[in-house]
Amino acid sequence: MHEQLRREEDNLCSQRGLLANTDHQTFYIALPAKLRSYYDHVMAPLINANRLPGRLGANVSGSTLPSTFDCSIQAYQTMNKFLSCFIEHALRDLDYVIKERLFVENMLDIEFQDPTDRGYFYIDNGHSYTSALLRGHEVTLIIFDMLLFVCVDLAAHNFILAAIITFVVGKVIVIIYHLKSRRNLACKTLVDSRFLI
């Protein structure tokens, strides 16, 4: 494994992108509704097994019903095969197209293509990981920044100092959050942190 990592560091490995001769491995995706309906169909036995009263994940002796664990293993294997076929363009009625986002789509952060017939994989260029880390916490961070600004301004009677301190504290929070989330991602996915983009 160390030899493979050394080859990767020395850039002696071939490109691994989804498209030939590219390194694009991250995408924004818009999936067709057929894929979601298939997902619901595969996950239905697992959801139904979880709803049954008295099911703790183990088979009762003599029971013909599969346990929750068996259902989850079966659902995982089925979804894994299905998604592999989807990525390899092996399904006739489900397909996708890889494309760049338009300038207006990037600017407004929306997609204009309708994924009813086929899915769209929009090339990400590695920026969605960093933009998703603080997503959903915007209001909390704005309230914290405003509160910090007001407290420093009241204490120092200097709004320029308050703005500078608020900016520095905000940057420190973002750096700490990125480092902790990167380590957490490496730990939870069992992927070496050197492989993270």
C-alpha positions as CSV (number, residue, x, y, z in Angstrom):
1,M,0.0,0.0,0.0
2,H,2.9,2.4,0.8
3,E,4.3,1.7,-2.6
4,Q,1.0,2.6,-4.3
5,L,0.9,5.8,-2.2
6,R,4.4,6.6,-3.2
7,R,3.5,6.1,-6.9
8,E,0.5,8.4,-6.4
9,E,2.6,11.1,-4.8
10,D,5.1,10.8,-7.7
11,N,2.2,11.1,-10.2
12,L,3.0,7.8,-11.8
13,C,-0.6,6.5,-11.8
14,S,-3.1,6.8,-14.6
15,Q,-6.0,9.3,-14.5
16,R,-9.0,8.0,-12.7
17,G,-11.8,10.2,-13.8
18,L,-15.3,9.1,-14.8
19,L,-14.5,10.5,-18.3
20,A,-11.6,9.2,-20.3
21,N,-8.3,11.1,-19.8
22,T,-9.6,13.2,-17.0
23,D,-9.3,13.3,-13.2
24,H,-12.9,14.5,-12.6
25,Q,-14.2,12.4,-9.7
26,T,-16.6,14.7,-8.0
27,F,-19.9,15.8,-9.5
28,Y,-23.1,17.6,-8.7
29,I,-25.8,15.2,-9.8
30,A,-29.4,15.5,-10.9
31,L,-30.9,12.0,-11.0
32,P,-34.0,10.9,-12.9
33,A,-37.2,10.0,-10.9
34,K,-36.9,6.4,-12.1
35,L,-33.7,6.0,-10.1
36,R,-35.5,7.2,-7.0
37,S,-38.4,4.8,-7.5
38,Y,-36.0,1.9,-7.9
39,Y,-34.3,3.0,-4.7
40,D,-37.6,3.1,-2.9
41,H,-38.4,-0.4,-4.3
42,V,-35.1,-1.8,-3.0
43,M,-35.4,-0.2,0.4
44,A,-39.0,-1.1,1.0
45,P,-38.3,-4.5,2.6
46,L,-35.8,-2.9,5.0
47,I,-38.2,-0.1,5.9
48,N,-41.0,-2.7,6.4
49,A,-38.8,-4.9,8.6
50,N,-38.0,-1.9,10.8
51,R,-41.7,-1.1,11.3
52,L,-42.6,-4.6,12.5
53,P,-43.1,-4.6,16.3
54,G,-40.7,-6.7,18.3
55,R,-38.0,-6.8,15.6
56,L,-34.6,-6.3,17.1
57,G,-32.5,-7.4,14.1
58,A,-32.3,-11.1,14.9
59,N,-34.3,-14.0,13.6
60,V,-36.6,-15.6,16.0
61,S,-36.1,-19.4,15.9
62,G,-38.5,-21.0,13.4
63,S,-39.3,-17.6,11.9
64,T,-39.5,-17.4,8.1
65,L,-39.2,-13.6,8.1
66,P,-35.7,-12.2,7.4
67,S,-34.1,-10.1,10.1
68,T,-33.4,-6.4,9.7
69,F,-29.7,-7.1,9.3
70,D,-30.4,-9.6,6.5
71,C,-32.7,-7.1,4.8
72,S,-30.0,-4.4,5.0
73,I,-27.3,-6.6,3.6
74,Q,-29.6,-7.6,0.7
75,A,-30.6,-4.0,0.1
76,Y,-27.0,-2.9,0.1
77,Q,-25.9,-5.6,-2.4
78,T,-28.8,-4.9,-4.7
79,M,-28.2,-1.1,-4.6
80,N,-24.5,-1.6,-5.1
81,K,-25.1,-3.7,-8.3
82,F,-27.7,-1.3,-9.6
83,L,-25.6,1.8,-9.1
84,S,-22.6,0.1,-10.6
85,C,-24.7,-0.7,-13.7
86,F,-26.0,2.9,-13.8
87,I,-22.5,4.4,-13.6
88,E,-21.3,2.0,-16.3
89,H,-24.2,3.0,-18.7
90,A,-25.4,-0.6,-18.6
91,L,-29.1,0.2,-18.1
92,R,-31.2,1.0,-21.2
93,D,-33.9,3.0,-19.6
94,L,-31.6,4.9,-17.1
95,D,-28.7,6.9,-18.4
96,Y,-26.8,10.1,-17.6
97,V,-24.8,12.7,-19.3
98,I,-21.6,14.3,-18.0
99,K,-21.4,18.1,-18.7
100,E,-20.1,21.4,-17.4
101,R,-22.5,23.7,-15.7
102,L,-23.3,26.9,-17.6
103,F,-22.1,30.2,-16.4
104,V,-25.6,31.2,-15.2
105,E,-26.0,27.9,-13.5
106,N,-22.8,28.4,-11.6
107,M,-23.7,32.0,-10.7
108,L,-27.2,31.1,-9.4
109,D,-26.2,27.7,-8.1
110,I,-29.1,26.0,-9.8
111,E,-29.4,23.6,-12.8
112,F,-31.7,24.3,-15.7
113,Q,-31.8,20.8,-17.2
114,D,-34.8,18.6,-16.3
115,P,-33.7,15.1,-15.3
116,T,-36.9,13.4,-16.1
117,D,-35.5,11.3,-19.0
118,R,-31.9,11.0,-18.0
119,G,-29.6,12.1,-15.3
120,Y,-27.0,14.8,-15.4
121,F,-23.6,14.7,-13.8
122,Y,-22.2,18.3,-13.6
123,I,-18.4,18.4,-13.3
124,D,-17.6,19.8,-9.9
125,N,-13.8,20.6,-10.1
126,G,-13.5,19.7,-6.4
127,H,-15.4,22.6,-4.9
128,S,-18.5,21.0,-3.5
129,Y,-16.7,19.4,-0.6
130,T,-15.6,22.7,0.8
131,S,-18.9,24.4,0.2
132,A,-20.9,21.7,1.8
133,L,-19.1,21.7,5.1
134,L,-20.8,24.7,6.6
135,R,-24.0,24.3,4.6
136,G,-27.0,24.6,6.9
137,H,-25.2,26.6,9.6
138,E,-25.3,30.0,7.8
139,V,-28.0,31.5,10.1
140,T,-26.2,30.4,13.3
141,L,-22.8,31.7,12.0
142,I,-24.4,35.1,11.0
143,I,-26.0,35.5,14.5
144,F,-22.7,34.5,16.1
145,D,-20.8,37.1,14.0
146,M,-23.3,39.8,14.7
147,L,-23.3,39.1,18.5
148,L,-19.5,39.0,18.5
149,F,-19.3,42.3,16.6
150,V,-21.8,44.0,19.0
151,C,-20.0,42.7,22.1
152,V,-16.6,43.8,20.9
153,D,-18.0,47.2,19.8
154,L,-19.7,47.8,23.2
155,A,-16.5,46.8,25.1
156,A,-14.0,48.7,23.0
157,H,-16.1,51.5,21.5
158,N,-14.4,50.9,18.2
159,F,-16.3,49.4,15.3
160,I,-13.2,48.9,13.1
161,L,-11.6,46.7,15.8
162,A,-14.9,44.9,16.2
163,A,-15.0,44.1,12.5
164,I,-11.4,42.9,12.4
165,I,-11.8,40.7,15.5
166,T,-15.1,39.3,14.0
167,F,-13.3,38.5,10.7
168,V,-10.4,36.8,12.4
169,V,-12.6,34.7,14.7
170,G,-14.7,33.7,11.7
171,K,-11.7,32.6,9.7
172,V,-10.3,30.6,12.7
173,I,-13.7,28.8,13.1
174,V,-13.7,27.9,9.4
175,I,-10.2,26.5,9.6
176,I,-11.0,24.4,12.7
177,Y,-14.2,23.2,11.2
178,H,-12.4,22.1,8.0
179,L,-9.7,20.3,9.8
180,K,-12.1,18.5,12.1
181,S,-14.5,17.5,9.4
182,R,-11.7,16.2,7.2
183,R,-10.5,14.0,10.0
184,N,-14.1,12.9,10.7
185,L,-14.7,12.0,7.1
186,A,-11.5,10.0,7.0
187,C,-12.5,8.2,10.1
188,K,-16.1,7.5,9.2
189,T,-15.4,6.3,5.7
190,L,-12.3,4.3,6.5
191,V,-10.4,6.2,3.8
192,D,-6.9,7.4,4.4
193,S,-6.8,11.2,4.7
194,R,-4.2,11.4,2.0
195,F,-6.9,10.3,-0.5
196,L,-9.2,13.1,0.3
197,I,-9.2,16.0,-2.2
